[in-house]
């Protein structure tokens, strides 16, 4: 990976820039070593979805939000091709990532879309069995919540969009979003019930980004959420998307919170 870019809070910021903003507070620095080792490990093995022929192409990079889309694609066992951000065929109107094109239906025009949440909604609708308005509503409300409400709590920015800290670090009153999520997860294994779904790919990705970026932040005060993160991070599809080393590092962190 030429440049490690972490897309958090809807803005692009390099891992190095986040670390440099806190040069004398080592405990609050990101854990870039574990993150980058995981994301820049060996390439896709033969037969992996990312190296198979398919009508689905995903434009992205390891250090962006695109791995959360990768994660759901692997959960679906849907073959797809990966393309780099600088590819001139990138369908994103602003030249950003992630972006996706689906030409699976050769009798219809290609489907092109951008924004991780919109991509997840489309994939779940087209390939994930969300074939009724009620099923789509149950999943989509969590995807929108992850982007609109959870992200700003987990990643605190200044007026220039630079990520300064995480709201999960607070030692005072628990942020309402995390308090309510903790309550929800006390009654179910995953957000849509007993089975992993697209809503979990969205919400769990943001939760798991926190210990990647801020190594000393703990979710121990939210045990149901921590156990939920643990159930998600050990899924094989997560390792395929984010890298085995990253998954192992995060599994170890989660275990330390719930031990």
Buried (B, 14 or more C-beta within 10 A) or exposed (E): EEEBBBBBBBEBBBBEEBBEBBEEEEEBBBBBEBBBBBBBEEEEEEEEBBBBEBBBBBBBBBBBBBBBBBBBBBBBEBBBBBBEBEBEEBBBEEBBBBBBBBBBEEEEEEBBBBBBBBBBBBBBBBBBEBEEEEBBEBBBEBBBBBBEBBBBBBBBBEEEEBBEBBBBBBEEEBBEBBBEBBEBBEEEBBBBEEEBBBBBBBBBBBBBBBBBBBBEBBBEBBBBBBBBBBBBBBBEBBBBBBBBBBBBBBBEBBEEBEE
